[in-house]
Amino acid sequence: MAYKIDPNKCIGCHTCMGICPMQAISMGPDGKCVIDPKVCASCGACASVCPAAAIAPDNK
């Protein structure tokens, strides 16, 4: 199960981009981060460092 970023909570600090071992996180056009679910390894590293608690498992 991949993780997702809530754009309403993301503050655009990009901390998660630097910690992702799969490089699955990129900056969206609005300056906030987005996760590519096809690349995400579901390790949770990004969620553990997000200061805004904007990242959670995508329960789809």
N, C-alpha and C positions, 0 to 999 in steps of 0.2 A: 504494500500500500504506500503510495507516494505521499508526500507532504504538500500542503498548499499554503499560500500566503494570503492573508486577508488584507486586501488593498486599503480598507478603511482603517486598519490598525498600523500598517507599515509606515514607518517614519522616514524611510529612504536612507538609512545609515549605512547600508550595504555590508554590515558585519557578517551576515550569513554567506555572502558571496565568497569571502575569504576563507571561511571554515569548511565549505562543502568539498568533500574529497572527490566527488564525481563531476564537479564544475557544472552542476545542473541548474544553477541559479544565475540569472542575468538581470540586467536593469531594463525595465519596461520603458515605454515612451513617456510615461508620466514621472519617471525618476524613481519609481518604487520597484522592488524586486519581484520577480516571477520565477517559479520553479517549473522546469520541463519534466513532466511526469514520466516521460519515456527514458530519462537519464537518471532520475532520482533513485537512489539505492535504499531509501527509507531508513537511513541510519539515525536520524533525529539530531544530528550535530547542529544543524541550522536552528532548530527549535530551542536547543539548549543555550544558544548564545543571543537569541533575539531579545533586545531590551524592551521591546514593545509587546512581547507575547503575541505576535502576529502570525506565527507559524504553527500549524497543527496538522495531524494526519488527515488525509483526504479520504473520508469514509464512503467513497462511491462504490 
